[in-house]
Amino acid sequence: MFRIRFLAYVLRSVAVLASLGLATTASAAPPAPTTIVLRAARLVDGRGGAPLAPAMVRIEGDRIVAVATTLPVPAGARLIDLGDATLLPGFIDLHTHLTGRQDVHWEDALLKTTPPEEALWGAHWAEVTLMAGFTTVRDMGTNWPYVDVALRDAIAAGAVRGPRMIVAGAYVSSTGGAGDASQYSRYVDVPLVRNLADGPVEITKAVRTNFKNGADFIKILATGAVLSKGIPPGAQQYSDEEIRAAVVEARRWGRDVAAHAHGAEGIKAAIRAGVHTVDHGSGLDDEAVALLKAQPTTYTYYVPTLALLASAIDDGESKTFPPAEMDRMRALRSMAEGAFRRALAAGLPIGFATDAPVLPHGRNAREFRTRVGLGESPMASLVSATRLNAEILHLSDHIGTVEAGKAADLVAVPGNPLADITATERVGFVMKGGVIYREELAHGH
Ligand SMILES: [Zn+2]
């Protein structure tokens, strides 16, 4: 009884304090936005031109307000000197699974984990990804549906530290396709949490269900996958008509479709159907390149994920994939790397993505080194992960370059990434929306 009365007293006191707090805030003038001035040896602003050296960037609140070789430091502003570092726009990854764990196969997750567990791990990996300099991600799907929607909203509300998220909700797969669990006895009833849909009618419904539940875009599995036992990675799993049904319905909502596609026929069907991105694109052949080049303005983008192969096969970082899936990765590698070289030679814009946690979370920047190793210039790879990815997300007005008026999403790496691209793997300063999350490169403050 005493405890109940005491609790009631505490709750009442909290309510009173809260209302006092509100009253105080309402009557006081709004606080002036915090001003921060960053100084570094150079700035690669994401637009692809020569670096600005030295460089200063002034931030007020959550916005960049000035960029120049030298800037005055207003009274009361905080000056952060990053020394011999390079400032860059916050990196953007177009293909992550932030709630996924590399050590739990996605099919096992459906039988052995719960949505709350996935949400908590997602919060952890979101922070790991942000600390690696990735301030925005397009998240391509969860094990348990809509955990990504909750994580996106919790990050936006400031309850969880992580990148801005654009999320797929429950991705759409055909029965027996790459998104259907096929590992177990056919008598085991794997929880039907995936958005399995066959035929244009069911696909239309799956798309609507996703948007109703908070997804920002639609991910469909146009072909088989490496990390699935069912249909082979190269095989087209949705008919042209089915892919088109997803695109038509998504466009009614003003949204995009991203297609997971490895095999050449699935890639070309997805391009012809008008998907916005072809993810992985391992079998991108000359005909697919010609289709992409023939677009009057670029609408469909090729978004490869290459470092995961190097990471799993060369670095031995990925010890948790079954032998059959490692065999699929090895088989796919020369094709996927050939596709990247073909796209590069054709001058296609190439989106930047990793498929983390297939590449371990937080190691996203490994993709830069892989792409430069395959012949891309360091500048082109940096533009891809910043300005180009922002354009693909329709967020160019907001993020992707360091310019006055843009959101203050900035990272810094030691030295010059144009001379040594692996500097991107040593991020030592991260700001998202004007909030500093790490700053060990800063001196003298
Ligand atoms: Zn993926």
Residues whose N, C-alpha, C, O or C-beta is under 5 A from the ligand:
A	BS01	ZN	M140 D355
